[in-house]
Amino acid sequence: DRVYCSWYGLGCLIFEIDRDTKSFVQVGEYDTGTAWGVYPLLGSQRILVSDMSNGLVILGSCRADINGDGLINTLDFIEFLGAWSAGDQLADWNEDGAINTLDFIAFLNEWAVGC
């Protein structure tokens, strides 16, 4: 339930759609300056952006970088652990609707590899 769009002056914008409330919120952006098209053809972890100034730009993301600082480190692990112990939906790593040991193992595997 995400929308990826190019916005010429702003770059790539990513919105998450909530179908129940019929609302959306911006969850990501990357300013290329002159984005012409966005293609999430390789999945949400590799987004292709055609940019008039820079050519093809490949954006990478990693869910294990929970705090979005570009590093996979202890801070991400601590944030996940807090969400997991509180039963926060952020910790539903395997997206099965239940927060349990399987989510912890799935996160730990992704975190350890560093995406």
C-alpha positions as CSV (number, residue, x, y, z in Angstrom):
1,D,0.0,0.0,0.0
2,R,2.7,2.5,-1.1
3,V,2.8,5.0,-3.8
4,Y,6.1,6.0,-5.4
5,C,6.0,9.2,-7.4
6,S,8.4,11.5,-9.1
7,W,8.1,15.2,-8.4
8,Y,10.3,17.1,-10.7
9,G,11.5,19.7,-8.2
10,L,11.5,17.4,-5.2
11,G,12.7,14.1,-6.4
12,C,11.2,10.7,-5.4
13,L,8.4,10.8,-2.8
14,I,7.0,7.8,-1.1
15,F,3.5,7.7,0.4
16,E,1.9,5.0,2.5
17,I,-1.8,4.6,2.0
18,D,-4.3,3.6,4.7
19,R,-7.3,2.2,2.9
20,D,-9.4,2.0,6.0
21,T,-9.2,5.7,6.8
22,K,-8.7,6.8,3.1
23,S,-5.7,8.8,4.1
24,F,-2.0,8.8,3.2
25,V,1.2,10.0,4.8
26,Q,4.6,10.7,3.3
27,V,7.1,8.1,4.6
28,G,10.1,8.7,2.4
29,E,11.8,11.1,0.0
30,Y,15.0,11.4,-1.9
31,D,15.8,14.7,-3.6
32,T,17.4,14.2,-7.0
33,G,16.4,17.7,-8.0
34,T,15.0,16.7,-11.4
35,A,13.2,13.4,-11.1
36,W,11.3,12.4,-14.2
37,G,10.1,9.0,-13.3
38,V,10.1,6.4,-10.5
39,Y,10.0,2.7,-11.0
40,P,9.7,0.3,-8.0
41,L,10.1,-2.7,-10.3
42,L,12.7,-4.3,-8.2
43,G,10.7,-4.2,-4.9
44,S,10.7,-1.6,-2.2
45,Q,14.4,-2.1,-1.3
46,R,15.6,-1.0,-4.8
47,I,13.8,1.9,-6.4
48,L,14.8,3.2,-9.8
49,V,14.6,6.9,-10.4
50,S,15.1,8.5,-13.8
51,D,16.6,11.9,-13.3
52,M,17.2,14.6,-15.9
53,S,20.5,15.7,-14.3
54,N,22.0,12.5,-12.9
55,G,20.6,9.8,-15.2
56,L,19.5,6.6,-13.5
57,V,19.5,6.7,-9.7
58,I,19.0,3.5,-7.7
59,L,17.7,4.1,-4.2
60,G,18.3,1.4,-1.6
61,S,16.5,0.9,1.6
62,C,16.7,-1.5,4.4
63,R,13.9,-2.1,6.9
64,A,16.4,-3.0,9.6
65,D,17.5,0.7,9.6
66,I,14.5,1.5,11.8
67,N,15.7,5.0,12.8
68,G,16.5,5.9,9.2
69,D,20.1,7.2,9.9
70,G,21.6,5.1,7.1
71,L,23.4,2.8,9.5
72,I,22.4,-0.7,10.7
73,N,23.5,-0.7,14.3
74,T,22.7,-1.1,18.0
75,L,20.3,1.8,18.0
76,D,18.1,0.1,15.5
77,F,18.2,-3.1,17.5
78,I,17.2,-1.3,20.7
79,E,14.4,0.5,18.9
80,F,13.1,-2.8,17.5
81,L,13.4,-4.5,20.9
82,G,11.4,-1.7,22.5
83,A,8.7,-2.0,19.9
84,W,8.7,-5.8,20.1
85,S,8.3,-5.9,23.9
86,A,5.6,-3.3,23.8
87,G,3.6,-5.2,21.1
88,D,4.0,-2.3,18.6
89,Q,3.0,-3.1,15.0
90,L,6.4,-1.9,13.9
91,A,7.7,-5.2,15.4
92,D,5.4,-7.3,13.2
93,W,8.4,-8.0,11.0
94,N,7.0,-10.9,9.0
95,E,3.7,-9.1,8.6
96,D,1.5,-11.9,9.8
97,G,-0.6,-9.8,12.3
98,A,1.0,-11.4,15.4
99,I,4.0,-10.0,17.2
100,N,6.0,-13.0,18.5
101,T,9.4,-14.8,18.4
102,L,9.2,-15.3,14.7
103,D,9.3,-11.5,14.2
104,F,12.3,-11.2,16.5
105,I,14.2,-13.9,14.6
106,A,13.3,-12.3,11.2
107,F,14.5,-8.9,12.4
108,L,17.6,-10.3,13.9
109,N,18.5,-12.1,10.7
110,E,18.1,-9.0,8.6
111,W,19.8,-6.8,11.1
112,A,22.8,-9.1,11.4
113,V,23.3,-9.2,7.7
114,G,23.0,-5.5,7.4
115,C,20.7,-5.8,4.4
